[in-house]
Amino acid sequence: MVRFSKGFIAAIYLLCPQVENIIRDQLKKIKVRTSNLDKNNIETYNSLNTLLKSPEIEKILDVNLLFEFKSLFIDPIGFNLRNNTAHGLLDDNEASSSASIYA
């Protein structure tokens, strides 16, 4: 019998920003802008939500994988792991949930 410890909270806190970075990097490789400049030339990175909703995303992700990423990481009706980790809303139970393990 395999037992999982509650180490998933650390894993998901590390995984979410890495997924965002991987998506950003892959979009940059196909020459998609992943940030914006304001009037003072200050660069702001687009969020994972914006990246996964960009029209070019289907060039790097299969539609099924894109659906899973959206459901796991950004959809408020889904598990919303990215928002919950970014804002410190993920508790031990949610971090050990099937969504975190699947991610």
C-alpha positions as a Markdown table, in Angstrom:
| # | Residue | x | y | z |
|---|---|---|---|---|
| 1 | Met | 0.0 | 0.0 | 0.0 |
| 2 | Val | 1.4 | 3.4 | -1.0 |
| 3 | Arg | 0.9 | 6.2 | 1.4 |
| 4 | Phe | 1.1 | 9.9 | 0.5 |
| 5 | Ser | 2.4 | 12.3 | 3.0 |
| 6 | Lys | 1.1 | 15.9 | 3.1 |
| 7 | Gly | 4.1 | 17.0 | 1.0 |
| 8 | Phe | 1.8 | 18.0 | -1.8 |
| 9 | Ile | 1.3 | 21.5 | -0.5 |
| 10 | Ala | 5.0 | 22.2 | -1.1 |
| 11 | Ala | 4.9 | 20.5 | -4.4 |
| 12 | Ile | 1.9 | 22.4 | -5.7 |
| 13 | Tyr | 3.4 | 25.7 | -4.5 |
| 14 | Leu | 6.4 | 24.9 | -6.6 |
| 15 | Leu | 4.5 | 23.5 | -9.6 |
| 16 | Cys | 2.1 | 26.3 | -10.3 |
| 17 | Pro | 4.7 | 29.0 | -11.1 |
| 18 | Gln | 6.8 | 26.5 | -13.0 |
| 19 | Val | 3.8 | 25.6 | -15.2 |
| 20 | Glu | 3.2 | 29.3 | -15.8 |
| 21 | Asn | 6.9 | 29.8 | -16.8 |
| 22 | Ile | 6.9 | 26.8 | -19.1 |
| 23 | Ile | 3.8 | 28.1 | -20.9 |
| 24 | Arg | 5.3 | 31.5 | -21.1 |
| 25 | Asp | 8.6 | 30.1 | -22.5 |
| 26 | Gln | 6.8 | 28.0 | -25.1 |
| 27 | Leu | 4.8 | 31.0 | -26.3 |
| 28 | Lys | 7.9 | 33.1 | -26.6 |
| 29 | Lys | 9.5 | 30.4 | -28.8 |
| 30 | Ile | 6.7 | 31.0 | -31.3 |
| 31 | Lys | 7.1 | 34.8 | -31.1 |
| 32 | Val | 4.0 | 35.5 | -28.9 |
| 33 | Arg | 4.3 | 38.5 | -26.6 |
| 34 | Thr | 3.8 | 37.3 | -23.0 |
| 35 | Ser | 4.1 | 40.7 | -21.4 |
| 36 | Asn | 3.0 | 44.3 | -21.9 |
| 37 | Leu | 4.7 | 47.7 | -21.6 |
| 38 | Asp | 2.8 | 50.6 | -19.9 |
| 39 | Lys | 3.2 | 54.2 | -20.9 |
| 40 | Asn | 6.3 | 54.5 | -18.6 |
| 41 | Asn | 7.9 | 51.4 | -20.3 |
| 42 | Ile | 7.4 | 49.2 | -17.2 |
| 43 | Glu | 7.0 | 45.6 | -18.2 |
| 44 | Thr | 4.1 | 43.5 | -16.7 |
| 45 | Tyr | 4.0 | 39.8 | -17.4 |
| 46 | Asn | 0.7 | 38.4 | -18.5 |
| 47 | Ser | -0.9 | 36.0 | -16.0 |
| 48 | Leu | -1.4 | 32.3 | -16.6 |
| 49 | Asn | -5.0 | 33.0 | -17.2 |
| 50 | Thr | -4.2 | 35.4 | -20.1 |
| 51 | Leu | -1.6 | 33.0 | -21.5 |
| 52 | Leu | -4.0 | 30.1 | -21.5 |
| 53 | Lys | -6.7 | 32.1 | -23.2 |
| 54 | Ser | -4.4 | 33.5 | -26.0 |
| 55 | Pro | -5.4 | 32.4 | -29.5 |
| 56 | Glu | -1.9 | 31.1 | -30.1 |
| 57 | Ile | -2.0 | 28.6 | -27.2 |
| 58 | Glu | -3.4 | 25.9 | -29.4 |
| 59 | Lys | -0.2 | 25.9 | -31.4 |
| 60 | Ile | 1.7 | 24.6 | -28.4 |
| 61 | Leu | -1.0 | 22.7 | -26.4 |
| 62 | Asp | -3.4 | 20.0 | -27.5 |
| 63 | Val | -7.0 | 21.0 | -26.9 |
| 64 | Asn | -7.4 | 18.2 | -24.3 |
| 65 | Leu | -4.3 | 19.3 | -22.4 |
| 66 | Leu | -5.4 | 22.9 | -22.6 |
| 67 | Phe | -8.7 | 22.0 | -21.1 |
| 68 | Glu | -7.0 | 20.2 | -18.3 |
| 69 | Phe | -4.6 | 23.1 | -17.6 |
| 70 | Lys | -7.5 | 25.5 | -17.5 |
| 71 | Ser | -9.6 | 23.2 | -15.2 |
| 72 | Leu | -6.7 | 22.6 | -12.8 |
| 73 | Phe | -5.0 | 26.0 | -12.7 |
| 74 | Ile | -7.2 | 28.9 | -13.7 |
| 75 | Asp | -10.9 | 28.1 | -13.9 |
| 76 | Pro | -12.9 | 29.4 | -10.8 |
| 77 | Ile | -15.4 | 26.7 | -11.4 |
| 78 | Gly | -12.6 | 24.1 | -11.6 |
| 79 | Phe | -9.8 | 23.7 | -9.0 |
| 80 | Asn | -8.2 | 27.1 | -9.5 |
| 81 | Leu | -4.9 | 25.9 | -8.1 |
| 82 | Arg | -2.9 | 28.9 | -9.5 |
| 83 | Asn | -5.1 | 31.5 | -7.8 |
| 84 | Asn | -5.3 | 29.5 | -4.6 |
| 85 | Thr | -1.5 | 29.1 | -4.3 |
| 86 | Ala | -0.7 | 32.6 | -5.4 |
| 87 | His | -3.0 | 34.1 | -2.8 |
| 88 | Gly | -2.2 | 31.7 | 0.0 |
| 89 | Leu | -5.7 | 30.2 | 0.0 |
| 90 | Leu | -4.6 | 26.5 | -0.4 |
| 91 | Asp | -5.1 | 24.5 | 2.8 |
| 92 | Asp | -3.6 | 21.1 | 3.6 |
| 93 | Asn | -6.8 | 19.2 | 2.5 |
| 94 | Glu | -7.0 | 20.9 | -0.8 |
| 95 | Ala | -3.3 | 20.5 | -1.4 |
| 96 | Ser | -3.7 | 16.7 | -0.9 |
| 97 | Ser | -6.8 | 16.6 | -3.1 |
| 98 | Ser | -7.0 | 14.6 | -6.3 |
| 99 | Ala | -6.5 | 17.8 | -8.3 |
| 100 | Ser | -3.2 | 18.6 | -6.7 |
| 101 | Ile | -2.0 | 15.0 | -7.1 |
| 102 | Tyr | -3.1 | 15.0 | -10.7 |
| 103 | Ala | -1.4 | 18.3 | -11.4 |
